[in-house]
Amino acid sequence: MLFCSNKIHGSKIQKIRTFARMSNFLNKTFKVVNLGCKLNFAEASTIARQLSEMGFVHASAKNSADIYVVNTCAVTEQSEKKCRQAIRKLSKENNNTTICVTGCYSSIKPFEVEQMPEVNLVADKGEIAQKIGEYFSAQPTFNAQLSTLNFFSAYSSGDRTRSFLKVQDGCDYHCAYCTVPLARGASRNISVEKIVAQAQKIAAQGVHEIIITGVNIGDFGKSTNENFYQLAQALEKVEGISRYRISSIEPNLLTNEVIDFVAASQKILPHFHIPLQAGNNRVLGLMRRRYTRELFAERLQSIRKKMPLAFIGVDVIVGFPTETDEEFEDEYNFLKTLQPAYLHVFPYSKRPNTPAAEMEQVPHVKITERAKRLGELCENLHADFYKKNVGQNANVLFESTRKNGMMFGFSENYIKVALPYSAELVNKIVKVKLTNISSEGYMLCEIL
Ligand code: SF4
């Protein structure tokens, strides 16, 4: 179940409420501080839009704000620590500010967050804007239906060339180490039709690329009796959007149907992010993952058969409880053979109320050592992937960032490509030839 509360603790909040009623909320400025994943990023952007629609004013980057909304993460113990640090820092650096907290950390540990003297308000993401409105006696004007559906629709906008579109929330898998189902609840989604309408809104803003985002997007469709394949087919037809990336998909849900569709698609890019988590079947079983490493390897083969130069990023957790040195070596060699383009390495972090927390833990020093080894392997794999792409043609969507006179963008298969800066190429898809790799590690190119 998702947590939802707007606790008033002590006289501090009462005082702020009284003050707020006397003041004009329209002059109140806000900033949304996001911590965590792409899904959080989409949700933070939506909270900012809702507050703007209600009449609050987005504070400029240079100025401090009257209200800070902190969208928290709880994926590891370290993430929770970073959230607490961010809250304390905001409070210290901004006198008389109102700090409102939402997101996974405050869902899992509401009491802990509420107890922080810096925090004024805690609420679920679907309700935070409305609660802030009430807090400052504003009348919410956004579509309140969003929160009553128990699915907080979200997409990012105005921040990047790309937009993150949330299509699914929650998870029914209950992997032994994960707190996400506790923080975000059961798997659910809105309909393909509603998501297409959101993609159309994003297209109307001139955004060319959408990242299809969710907690377990392969599980899409449980609430509406649809599936991810149908969603992909419908999104392909949205006019104005030229490219989609699939953010992360469980290997057991990445069907041949989806792989074949991506291979044939004009818009869904050959970029896969697939969580492996452990390269050893005993550890996978203990983690309660729903596949073996053989199935994982077979999924990668299917992708490469149709899309030999697809970008494949793989998540791995190192130092899961009871993982032996031999099992880690086994995983290391397995990953070396698989040759993904990138490894997202996560040192195991013990989370309370998970089965893994009760298992025999691997010493920290070993976890750090294993993470380092996989980090080095990742660097080599990533460099090899770039080398394989030298000489290829690519379509690159260039972004606005300018650094040392260069601009950057990503190819279809997620190669970071650089060109001397040219304002007219920002947010344009440009056909280029990939020529060589710079000393900084990005790909240089020439325009075709
Ligand atoms: S699939 Fe497993 S790791 Fe991923 S969100 Fe669900 S429970 Fe967590």
Residues whose N, C-alpha, C, O or C-beta is under 5 A from the ligand:
A	BS01	SF4	C171 Y173 H174 C175 C178 V180 V215
